[in-house]
Amino acid sequence: MKIIRCQEFGPPENLERIEIDTPEPGPGDAGVRISAAGVGFVDGLMIQGLYQVKPRLPYFPGSEFAGVVDAVGPEVEGIDTGDRVLGMCSAGAFSDYVTVPARSIYPIPDNLSDATAAGLFINYATALYGLRDCGKVRSGETMLVLGAAGGVGSAAISVGKAMGLNIIAAASTEDKRSAALSFGADAAIDYTLADWRDALKETAPDGITLVYDPVGGDISESAFRSLSPGGRFLVVGFAAGSIPSIPLNLALLKRSSIVGVDWGGESRAHPEINGELISTLLSWIETGKLEPAAVTERSMGDFKEALKDQLAGQITGKLVLTN
């Protein structure tokens, strides 16, 4: 089987695709022939050694996948060869094949493609956990999504619409704003303009009660200042590369909350949450309540250029590598 290996930290050009033996599933495991693997912002940080936790080298990137069950080990129930599944692994999803605990994979609904399924787990679980459990959203509220054209932002748009929210997408280019609208946003604004908060007020005259921020950087404080009193600012990540410093007196004066959305930390502390989150999302997809955003597909063999584009912010929606 082929797998992408990071032998030393650095840019995508340092990665190599090598041949290794195909692993055999052990007790409780399933072997999945991968058709598609999701690529996240964290993957780009990991291969450069820039993430908060450095993996041991050699490192095999990729953690989200979709494919077909090829083999099952002893003691596996409810999963059969030939089943289309999606799941997560600790590493090695940028490959032809992966062996994982059978309990960590889930059947793909018939109305969901493998490519879209491959990019579902992390971003959509984060969105549902962030909006429902952290943000306590209510149908009819208005939410501003920063970085709305990326994988994280597009998932927030899709899940937010499924939960009855009005979505205003913030993105930096016309193409990205058009993409955000195609994902289901009700309106889109250019947050690079000096008067973007005035445009926001015109777009949402009744105010916004939620901000979903996977970007950080200079835009965060302005977005927080735009919240209506009693609003919630959901901190999801820092794709801009810098962590903002929001004066706490703003939270006091606006009677608003800053809420951290760390799905990864929550799922490590309480692993059982994942089954409930994914089951809910897949049920919504199957019934048509949730329509996942379109993804950008690139060939697994084109992984270097794909990852370079991802790091350069040139991908709209979720990036997925396909076999």
N, C-alpha and C positions, 0 to 999 in steps of 0.2 A: 504494500500500500504506500501511497505518497502522503507526506505530511510536511508542513512548513515548520522550519526550525530557526530559532534565534540563538545563535552560538555566542554572540556578544552584543551588548546593548548598543543601539544606534538607530539610524534611519532605516526605512523599509528596504533600501538597497542592500543592507547587510543580511537580510533574511535569505534562506535557501530552502528549496523544496527537495526533499530526500526520500529515498526508499527505505522502509523498515518492514519487519515482519508484521502481518496482521494479527492482532491479539485475539486470544480465545476467551469467550466469556466464562467466568467462574460462577460459583453458586450465587444465585440472586442477581446475576448480571444479564445484560442483553447486549448483543453486538449490533450496531446500526451502521448500515452503508449510507454515508452522508450524501445527500443531494444538494444541500445548501447550508451555509454557515453565516450567521450574523456577525457583523463587525461593529464594534462600539468605539467611542472616543477613548475609553480606558485601554483598549487593545493597543492603540497608538502610543499611549504613555508607557505601557508595560514593556514593549519591545525596545523603548529608549531608556528604560531604567528610571523613568521620571514619575512613576506612580508611587503612592505613599508606602506601598509594600513592594520590595524588589523580589521577583521570583528567582529561584536558583537556576543557574545556567547548566546545561542548555535548557532553554525554555521553549515550549511548543504552544504558540498562541491560539486563541479561539476558545469560546466557552458556550456559544449558542449554536444549535444545529437542528436540522430537520432531515429526515430520511426514512429508510425502510428497514425494519428489523430483519436481520440476516441470520441470526442465531440467538438462542437463549440457553443460559446455563441451568443447572439443577435448581430446584426450589423457586422457580419463577412461575407465577400465576397471573392470568389476566392479560398477558402479552404473548403474541404468537408471531412466528416468522411471517413476513409479508405485510405486517401492520405498518401504516404510515404514522410516524411519531415525531414529536418535537421534544427537545429537552436541553439540559445544561450539563456541562462537565467542568472539572476544575481547570483543564487545559487540553489542547490538542484537537479542537474542533475544525481547524483549518487543515483538513485532511480528507482522505477517502473513507475512513472507517473509524469508529470509536466504540469502546466498550465501557458501559456505565451501569450503575445499579438500576435495575428495572423499575424501581420505585420512583426514579427521577425523570422518567419519560412519560409522555401523555399522547393519546391518540389525536390525530389531526382531523378536524371536521372535513367533510367532503367538499364544502364550499370555501376551503382555504387552501391556497397553493403552498407548495413546499417552500418557495422563496420567501413568501410573506410569513409563513410559520417560523422560519429560521430566525427571523428578526423580532419575534414576538416577546420572548420570555422576559428579558431584563427590562426593556423600556416600558412595556405595557404593565408588567407587575409593579414597577416603580410608580407608574401613573395611577393605577388603581389604589395602591397602598397610600400614595401621597394625597390623592384627592379624597378618597373615602375615609381612610383611617387617621391621617394627619390633618387634612384640611377640613374635614367634616362638612363637605360641600352640600348645598341644597339646590335642587332643581330650580332653574330660573336665575341663578346668580350669574354675574359676568366676570370672566377670568381673562387676564392678560397673560399670554404665553410668550416668553422671550426665547430667541433662537428657534422660532416656530417651524422653520423649514428643515431642521435636522431630525435625526432619529428620535431623540428624546422629546423634542417639541411636537413632532408629528404624532407620537403616541399620546401625549397629553391632550392634543386636539381631539383625537378619535375617542379616547376614553371620556373626556369631558363632554363631548356631544352625546355619547351614550347615556351620560348621567344627567342630561338636560340642561347643561350650561350654555350660556352665550359666550363665544370665544372671539377674542380680538388677538390676532397674531401680530407679533413684532418681528420684523426681519429686515435685513440691510440692503437687499437689492430687489428690483422689480420681479426678476425670475423667482426669487425665494418667496416673495409675497404671493405671487401667483400659485406657487406650489402649495403654500400654506392654505390658501383658499380652496385648492383642489382637495386638500386633506379634510376639509369640512369646516374651516374657520368661517365665522360670520363676517369678519372684516379684517383688514390688514393695514398696518401703519409702518412707516419708515422711521425706526428709532435712531437713525444716524443724523436726522435733522435737528437743528438747534431748538426748534419749536415743536418737537414731537409730542410733548405733553399737552399742548394746545389741541393738536390733532386728535389725541386720545380723548380729551374732554368732548370734542365735537362728535366723535364716534360713539362714545358712551356717556351721554349727558346725565344719566342717572348714577354714574360712577362705577368703579370696579371694586369688587370685594375680595378678589383673589389675584395673586401674581404667582406664576409658575416659572421659576428661574433656574435653568440649567447652565446659565452663561456666566454670571458673576461680572467682575470688572466694573467699569465706570457706570454702566447703565443701571446697576442694581439700586443705588440710592434714589435715583430719579423715579424708578418704577415704584419703590416703596412710598415715596412722597405722593404718588398718584393714587394710592389706595384710599378708599372711603373709610371713615372712622369705623373701627371694629373689624377691619379687613384682616386677611391672613396672607402673609408673604411666605411662600414655600421655597425653601432653599434646597435645590436638587443637585447642583454641581457648579463647576467653575471652568467651563470650556474656554472662556476668554483668557485663562492663564493666571489671573490675579484674583485674590480674595478681597471683596469689598469690606470697608469699615463703615457700617451704618450707625450714625449717632443714636444711642439708645433713647435720648430724649424725644426722638421722633416717634418711637413706639409708644411712649407715654402720652405725648400730645395727641397722637392719632388714635389712641386706644386700640392699637393694632398689634398683631402677633407676628413674630418671626419664628417659623416652624421648620425644623430640619427634617428632610425626607431622605433617610438612609435605609432604603429597602435592603441593601446588602447586609448592613449591620443587623437589621431586624430579622432577616432570614437566617443569619448565622446563630443568633440568639434563640430564635424560635423557628426551626426548620419547617414545622408543620404549616406555617403560614403560606408557603409556596403552593402546596396542593390546593388550598382554598382559593388563592388568587388566580391561579391558572385555570382551575375548573370553572370559576366564575367567568373569566374572560372567554374561554372556549365555548361556554354555554351561550354567552351573549353573541358571539360570532355565528354560532349555529342557528340561532333564532333570528339573526339579522339586526339585533339591537346595536351591535358594535360592528362597524366597518373599518378594518385596519387600513391605515394609509398605504399608498403605493410605495414600494421600495425601489432602490437602484440596484440592479443586478450587474455583477461583473464576473468574469470567468475566474475560477480558482487559479488558473495558470497565469492570470494577469494581476496577481496579488500585490506585486510591488507598486505598480502604477495606481491600483485601486487604493491602497493604504496611503500613498502619497497624496492623492486627491482628498482622501478623508481628512488627513492632518491639515491640509490647506483650506479646508472648509468649502470644497467644491462639489460636495455631494448633497443632493436634496433627498429628504427622507432617510430611511435606514439603508445602509450599505450591506449587501449580501453577496457572498462569494458562492458561485454555483459550480458543481461538478458536471 
